[in-house]
Amino acid sequence: MSPGKIIAEFIGTFFLVLVIGMTALDSGLPAGLAPVAIAAVLASLIFAFGHVSGAHFNPAVTLAITLRGKMPRSETGPYMLTQIIAAVLAALICLWASSAGAAESGDANAITPLDLQIVPTMIFETLFTFALVTVILNVAVARRQAGNHFFGLAIGLVVLAGAYVAGPVSGGAFNPAVTFGLGTLGIADWADVWMHFCGQIAGSLLAVAAFSLTEGPEETA
């Protein structure tokens, strides 16, 4: 496996989680605009690294791409591990930056974890992980879409919509690496993250099944 793929996945996941963390902990953005920043950086990173690693930045996406046979299974583990490490490192930097800012201003920096409810959290993480992975499979994997120039925008927009709709319910992760970041930040309680993981895995598997039914096994670029 090319080291470039791992480097690309690290950089992409790192900056995605860095933006998520900083907009959550110490955002100077007007209220309600954090999802716009997150979608913008994700779309930009996908355009930047799509030709290098596929720009997964998400173990749920890596799982789906692997199941579709579009990446060697020997690369699946390194991709996922890289994504998780990058997410945790980005979260730690967010905590450091937020703590430093709070110390200078004299403000308390207490983080209140999300109050996640099992059924709503699992449903919304499943639905919007399904939506995200479905869009990715259809714009970046389907043969009939090969060579398009809108894939990054399409993926960023579905994350934008999901963040607004599911954010108040589940935190709007749709990504196990992001969930690791939220746990590290204290935004999600580690005792609750299994809800995210179950929903994200289920959403990814359902997206693969739906793609197989709508596109067929031969319609993979």
BALOBA-1460 file (C-alpha; in Angstrom, 3 decimals):
// residues 221
<rec num="1" residu="m" x="0.000" y="0.000" z="0.000"/>
<rec num="2" residu="s" x="1.251" y="3.447" z="-0.914"/>
<rec num="3" residu="p" x="2.257" y="5.623" z="2.066"/>
<rec num="4" residu="g" x="0.529" y="8.457" z="0.239"/>
<rec num="5" residu="k" x="-2.859" y="6.874" z="0.888"/>
<rec num="6" residu="i" x="-2.268" y="6.719" z="4.636"/>
<rec num="7" residu="i" x="-0.936" y="10.278" z="4.701"/>
<rec num="8" residu="a" x="-3.969" y="11.514" z="2.751"/>
<rec num="9" residu="e" x="-6.400" y="9.715" z="5.055"/>
<rec num="10" residu="f" x="-4.605" y="11.094" z="8.102"/>
<rec num="11" residu="i" x="-4.607" y="14.696" z="6.860"/>
<rec num="12" residu="g" x="-8.224" y="14.571" z="5.717"/>
<rec num="13" residu="t" x="-9.599" y="13.001" z="8.882"/>
<rec num="14" residu="f" x="-7.445" y="15.234" z="11.076"/>
<rec num="15" residu="f" x="-8.711" y="18.481" z="9.605"/>
<rec num="16" residu="l" x="-12.302" y="17.263" z="9.471"/>
<rec num="17" residu="v" x="-12.272" y="16.493" z="13.194"/>
<rec num="18" residu="l" x="-10.252" y="19.626" z="13.991"/>
<rec num="19" residu="v" x="-12.959" y="21.787" z="12.441"/>
<rec num="20" residu="i" x="-15.705" y="19.808" z="14.165"/>
<rec num="21" residu="g" x="-13.952" y="20.119" z="17.515"/>
<rec num="22" residu="m" x="-13.099" y="23.793" z="17.320"/>
<rec num="23" residu="t" x="-16.564" y="24.801" z="16.118"/>
<rec num="24" residu="a" x="-18.050" y="22.795" z="18.996"/>
<rec num="25" residu="l" x="-15.718" y="24.013" z="21.755"/>
<rec num="26" residu="d" x="-14.657" y="27.505" z="20.822"/>
<rec num="27" residu="s" x="-16.591" y="28.672" z="17.812"/>
<rec num="28" residu="g" x="-16.436" y="32.279" z="16.749"/>
<rec num="29" residu="l" x="-19.012" y="31.532" z="14.082"/>
<rec num="30" residu="p" x="-22.530" y="32.940" z="14.280"/>
<rec num="31" residu="a" x="-24.997" y="30.477" z="15.779"/>
<rec num="32" residu="g" x="-26.017" y="27.719" z="13.412"/>
<rec num="33" residu="l" x="-23.124" y="28.039" z="10.963"/>
<rec num="34" residu="a" x="-20.870" y="25.289" z="12.361"/>
<rec num="35" residu="p" x="-22.326" y="22.671" z="9.953"/>
<rec num="36" residu="v" x="-21.447" y="24.961" z="7.037"/>
<rec num="37" residu="a" x="-17.788" y="25.075" z="8.114"/>
<rec num="38" residu="i" x="-17.718" y="21.297" z="8.571"/>
<rec num="39" residu="a" x="-19.304" y="20.621" z="5.179"/>
<rec num="40" residu="a" x="-16.979" y="23.106" z="3.495"/>
<rec num="41" residu="v" x="-13.779" y="21.586" z="4.867"/>
<rec num="42" residu="l" x="-15.002" y="18.058" z="4.080"/>
<rec num="43" residu="a" x="-15.834" y="18.930" z="0.475"/>
<rec num="44" residu="s" x="-12.469" y="20.668" z="0.040"/>
<rec num="45" residu="l" x="-10.527" y="17.733" z="1.496"/>
<rec num="46" residu="i" x="-12.404" y="15.265" z="-0.704"/>
<rec num="47" residu="f" x="-11.549" y="17.270" z="-3.813"/>
<rec num="48" residu="a" x="-7.929" y="17.482" z="-2.612"/>
<rec num="49" residu="f" x="-7.350" y="13.811" z="-1.779"/>
<rec num="50" residu="g" x="-9.955" y="11.873" z="-3.732"/>
<rec num="51" residu="h" x="-7.397" y="10.937" z="-6.376"/>
<rec num="52" residu="v" x="-4.876" y="9.786" z="-3.753"/>
<rec num="53" residu="s" x="-6.748" y="7.616" z="-1.249"/>
<rec num="54" residu="g" x="-10.373" y="7.857" z="-2.274"/>
<rec num="55" residu="a" x="-10.838" y="10.418" z="0.513"/>
<rec num="56" residu="h" x="-12.770" y="8.165" z="2.882"/>
<rec num="57" residu="f" x="-11.929" y="9.931" z="6.183"/>
<rec num="58" residu="n" x="-14.521" y="7.627" z="7.728"/>
<rec num="59" residu="p" x="-14.324" y="3.938" z="8.745"/>
<rec num="60" residu="a" x="-17.978" y="3.482" z="7.752"/>
<rec num="61" residu="v" x="-17.076" y="4.573" z="4.223"/>
<rec num="62" residu="t" x="-13.978" y="2.358" z="4.191"/>
<rec num="63" residu="l" x="-16.151" y="-0.584" z="5.237"/>
<rec num="64" residu="a" x="-18.603" y="0.064" z="2.408"/>
<rec num="65" residu="i" x="-15.885" y="0.519" z="-0.229"/>
<rec num="66" residu="t" x="-14.232" y="-2.712" z="0.944"/>
<rec num="67" residu="l" x="-17.482" y="-4.656" z="0.765"/>
<rec num="68" residu="r" x="-17.993" y="-3.392" z="-2.784"/>
<rec num="69" residu="g" x="-14.577" y="-4.777" z="-3.679"/>
<rec num="70" residu="k" x="-13.093" y="-1.398" z="-4.521"/>
<rec num="71" residu="m" x="-10.151" y="-1.614" z="-2.147"/>
<rec num="72" residu="p" x="-7.981" y="-4.536" z="-1.025"/>
<rec num="73" residu="r" x="-9.020" y="-5.953" z="2.334"/>
<rec num="74" residu="s" x="-5.380" y="-5.657" z="3.418"/>
<rec num="75" residu="e" x="-5.786" y="-1.859" z="3.308"/>
<rec num="76" residu="t" x="-9.015" y="-1.732" z="5.314"/>
<rec num="77" residu="g" x="-7.439" y="-2.037" z="8.757"/>
<rec num="78" residu="p" x="-4.661" y="0.515" z="8.144"/>
<rec num="79" residu="y" x="-7.192" y="2.995" z="6.715"/>
<rec num="80" residu="m" x="-9.495" y="2.670" z="9.729"/>
<rec num="81" residu="l" x="-6.670" y="2.823" z="12.263"/>
<rec num="82" residu="t" x="-5.229" y="5.917" z="10.586"/>
<rec num="83" residu="q" x="-8.610" y="7.633" z="10.586"/>
<rec num="84" residu="i" x="-9.138" y="6.939" z="14.296"/>
<rec num="85" residu="i" x="-5.635" y="8.068" z="15.287"/>
<rec num="86" residu="a" x="-6.014" y="11.269" z="13.272"/>
<rec num="87" residu="a" x="-9.393" y="11.966" z="14.871"/>
<rec num="88" residu="v" x="-8.115" y="11.486" z="18.418"/>
<rec num="89" residu="l" x="-5.051" y="13.651" z="17.777"/>
<rec num="90" residu="a" x="-7.203" y="16.427" z="16.316"/>
<rec num="91" residu="a" x="-9.511" y="16.223" z="19.335"/>
<rec num="92" residu="l" x="-6.564" y="16.501" z="21.728"/>
<rec num="93" residu="i" x="-5.324" y="19.606" z="19.922"/>
<rec num="94" residu="c" x="-8.832" y="21.092" z="20.146"/>
<rec num="95" residu="l" x="-8.874" y="20.456" z="23.890"/>
<rec num="96" residu="w" x="-5.459" y="22.053" z="24.291"/>
<rec num="97" residu="a" x="-6.419" y="25.111" z="22.243"/>
<rec num="98" residu="s" x="-9.740" y="25.498" z="24.020"/>
<rec num="99" residu="s" x="-8.133" y="25.127" z="27.452"/>
<rec num="100" residu="a" x="-5.441" y="27.672" z="26.597"/>
<rec num="101" residu="g" x="-8.063" y="30.145" z="25.429"/>
<rec num="102" residu="a" x="-10.166" y="29.615" z="28.539"/>
<rec num="103" residu="a" x="-7.123" y="30.117" z="30.796"/>
<rec num="104" residu="e" x="-6.268" y="33.422" z="29.145"/>
<rec num="105" residu="s" x="-9.812" y="34.726" z="29.400"/>
<rec num="106" residu="g" x="-10.469" y="33.298" z="32.848"/>
<rec num="107" residu="d" x="-13.582" y="31.498" z="31.614"/>
<rec num="108" residu="a" x="-14.488" y="28.003" z="32.769"/>
<rec num="109" residu="n" x="-14.126" y="25.370" z="30.111"/>
<rec num="110" residu="a" x="-16.551" y="22.723" z="31.331"/>
<rec num="111" residu="i" x="-17.972" y="20.479" z="28.623"/>
<rec num="112" residu="t" x="-21.436" y="19.044" z="29.054"/>
<rec num="113" residu="p" x="-21.749" y="15.704" z="27.229"/>
<rec num="114" residu="l" x="-24.605" y="15.193" z="24.814"/>
<rec num="115" residu="d" x="-27.724" y="13.723" z="26.386"/>
<rec num="116" residu="l" x="-28.064" y="10.822" z="23.949"/>
<rec num="117" residu="q" x="-31.195" y="8.714" z="23.960"/>
<rec num="118" residu="i" x="-30.742" y="5.171" z="22.660"/>
<rec num="119" residu="v" x="-33.520" y="4.830" z="20.085"/>
<rec num="120" residu="p" x="-33.401" y="8.333" z="18.518"/>
<rec num="121" residu="t" x="-29.590" y="8.324" z="18.453"/>
<rec num="122" residu="m" x="-29.353" y="4.931" z="16.765"/>
<rec num="123" residu="i" x="-32.095" y="5.747" z="14.261"/>
<rec num="124" residu="f" x="-30.602" y="9.085" z="13.200"/>
<rec num="125" residu="e" x="-27.024" y="7.799" z="13.051"/>
<rec num="126" residu="t" x="-28.243" y="4.864" z="10.954"/>
<rec num="127" residu="l" x="-30.325" y="7.024" z="8.622"/>
<rec num="128" residu="f" x="-27.735" y="9.673" z="7.934"/>
<rec num="129" residu="t" x="-24.785" y="7.295" z="7.754"/>
<rec num="130" residu="f" x="-26.891" y="5.428" z="5.212"/>
<rec num="131" residu="a" x="-27.521" y="8.684" z="3.335"/>
<rec num="132" residu="l" x="-23.849" y="9.677" z="3.422"/>
<rec num="133" residu="v" x="-22.515" y="6.290" z="2.292"/>
<rec num="134" residu="t" x="-25.240" y="5.980" z="-0.347"/>
<rec num="135" residu="v" x="-24.253" y="9.327" z="-1.828"/>
<rec num="136" residu="i" x="-20.569" y="8.370" z="-1.770"/>
<rec num="137" residu="l" x="-21.199" y="5.036" z="-3.485"/>
<rec num="138" residu="n" x="-23.335" y="6.665" z="-6.149"/>
<rec num="139" residu="v" x="-21.128" y="9.655" z="-6.922"/>
<rec num="140" residu="a" x="-17.676" y="8.157" z="-6.370"/>
<rec num="141" residu="v" x="-18.027" y="4.421" z="-7.044"/>
<rec num="142" residu="a" x="-20.794" y="3.911" z="-9.628"/>
<rec num="143" residu="r" x="-19.393" y="3.359" z="-13.098"/>
<rec num="144" residu="r" x="-21.900" y="5.673" z="-14.755"/>
<rec num="145" residu="q" x="-20.682" y="8.563" z="-12.577"/>
<rec num="146" residu="a" x="-16.988" y="7.984" z="-13.271"/>
<rec num="147" residu="g" x="-15.034" y="11.177" z="-13.884"/>
<rec num="148" residu="n" x="-17.675" y="13.549" z="-12.527"/>
<rec num="149" residu="h" x="-16.561" y="16.813" z="-10.965"/>
<rec num="150" residu="f" x="-19.296" y="17.247" z="-8.366"/>
<rec num="151" residu="f" x="-18.590" y="14.341" z="-6.016"/>
<rec num="152" residu="g" x="-16.997" y="16.441" z="-3.276"/>
<rec num="153" residu="l" x="-19.835" y="18.948" z="-3.313"/>
<rec num="154" residu="a" x="-22.490" y="16.215" z="-3.170"/>
<rec num="155" residu="i" x="-20.816" y="14.556" z="-0.187"/>
<rec num="156" residu="g" x="-20.323" y="17.851" z="1.630"/>
<rec num="157" residu="l" x="-23.975" y="18.796" z="1.116"/>
<rec num="158" residu="v" x="-25.344" y="15.554" z="2.553"/>
<rec num="159" residu="v" x="-23.155" y="16.062" z="5.632"/>
<rec num="160" residu="l" x="-24.425" y="19.642" z="5.882"/>
<rec num="161" residu="a" x="-28.056" y="18.506" z="5.793"/>
<rec num="162" residu="g" x="-27.376" y="15.669" z="8.226"/>
<rec num="163" residu="a" x="-25.643" y="17.971" z="10.696"/>
<rec num="164" residu="y" x="-28.620" y="20.306" z="10.809"/>
<rec num="165" residu="v" x="-31.235" y="17.549" z="11.027"/>
<rec num="166" residu="a" x="-29.522" y="14.913" z="13.191"/>
<rec num="167" residu="g" x="-27.133" y="17.130" z="15.139"/>
<rec num="168" residu="p" x="-29.653" y="18.030" z="17.869"/>
<rec num="169" residu="v" x="-30.628" y="14.356" z="18.245"/>
<rec num="170" residu="s" x="-27.418" y="12.328" z="17.979"/>
<rec num="171" residu="g" x="-24.628" y="14.875" z="17.620"/>
<rec num="172" residu="g" x="-24.516" y="14.219" z="13.887"/>
<rec num="173" residu="a" x="-21.367" y="12.102" z="13.652"/>
<rec num="174" residu="f" x="-22.132" y="9.548" z="10.887"/>
<rec num="175" residu="n" x="-18.500" y="8.510" z="11.190"/>
<rec num="176" residu="p" x="-16.813" y="6.237" z="13.788"/>
<rec num="177" residu="a" x="-13.637" y="8.345" z="13.640"/>
<rec num="178" residu="v" x="-15.643" y="11.467" z="14.431"/>
<rec num="179" residu="t" x="-17.286" y="9.578" z="17.299"/>
<rec num="180" residu="f" x="-13.822" y="8.805" z="18.705"/>
<rec num="181" residu="g" x="-13.119" y="12.512" z="18.426"/>
<rec num="182" residu="l" x="-16.337" y="13.433" z="20.218"/>
<rec num="183" residu="g" x="-15.514" y="10.968" z="22.985"/>
<rec num="184" residu="t" x="-12.020" y="12.405" z="23.380"/>
<rec num="185" residu="l" x="-13.443" y="15.919" z="23.510"/>
<rec num="186" residu="g" x="-15.969" y="14.932" z="26.145"/>
<rec num="187" residu="i" x="-18.836" y="15.959" z="23.874"/>
<rec num="188" residu="a" x="-20.027" y="12.348" z="23.852"/>
<rec num="189" residu="d" x="-19.805" y="10.161" z="26.935"/>
<rec num="190" residu="w" x="-17.686" y="7.058" z="26.287"/>
<rec num="191" residu="a" x="-20.466" y="4.979" z="27.847"/>
<rec num="192" residu="d" x="-22.816" y="6.168" z="25.075"/>
<rec num="193" residu="v" x="-20.681" y="5.903" z="21.950"/>
<rec num="194" residu="w" x="-21.828" y="2.354" z="21.224"/>
<rec num="195" residu="m" x="-25.084" y="3.907" z="20.012"/>
<rec num="196" residu="h" x="-23.135" y="5.813" z="17.372"/>
<rec num="197" residu="f" x="-21.057" y="2.831" z="16.358"/>
<rec num="198" residu="c" x="-24.052" y="0.514" z="15.996"/>
<rec num="199" residu="g" x="-25.968" y="3.054" z="13.947"/>
<rec num="200" residu="q" x="-22.993" y="3.896" z="11.748"/>
<rec num="201" residu="i" x="-22.178" y="0.275" z="10.963"/>
<rec num="202" residu="a" x="-25.831" y="-0.491" z="10.278"/>
<rec num="203" residu="g" x="-26.122" y="2.542" z="8.000"/>
<rec num="204" residu="s" x="-23.020" y="1.547" z="6.064"/>
<rec num="205" residu="l" x="-24.222" y="-2.024" z="5.557"/>
<rec num="206" residu="l" x="-27.683" y="-0.863" z="4.493"/>
<rec num="207" residu="a" x="-26.135" y="1.557" z="1.994"/>
<rec num="208" residu="v" x="-24.073" y="-1.242" z="0.443"/>
<rec num="209" residu="a" x="-27.202" y="-3.390" z="0.164"/>
<rec num="210" residu="a" x="-29.206" y="-0.556" z="-1.406"/>
<rec num="211" residu="f" x="-26.409" y="0.240" z="-3.849"/>
<rec num="212" residu="s" x="-26.196" y="-3.394" z="-4.880"/>
<rec num="213" residu="l" x="-29.940" y="-3.449" z="-5.562"/>
<rec num="214" residu="t" x="-30.022" y="-0.178" z="-7.504"/>
<rec num="215" residu="e" x="-26.743" y="-0.422" z="-9.414"/>
<rec num="216" residu="g" x="-25.959" y="-4.123" z="-9.551"/>
<rec num="217" residu="p" x="-22.592" y="-5.839" z="-9.093"/>
<rec num="218" residu="e" x="-21.306" y="-4.770" z="-12.496"/>
<rec num="219" residu="e" x="-21.888" y="-1.043" z="-12.008"/>
<rec num="220" residu="t" x="-18.729" y="-0.306" z="-10.078"/>
<rec num="221" residu="a" x="-16.106" y="1.966" z="-11.581"/>
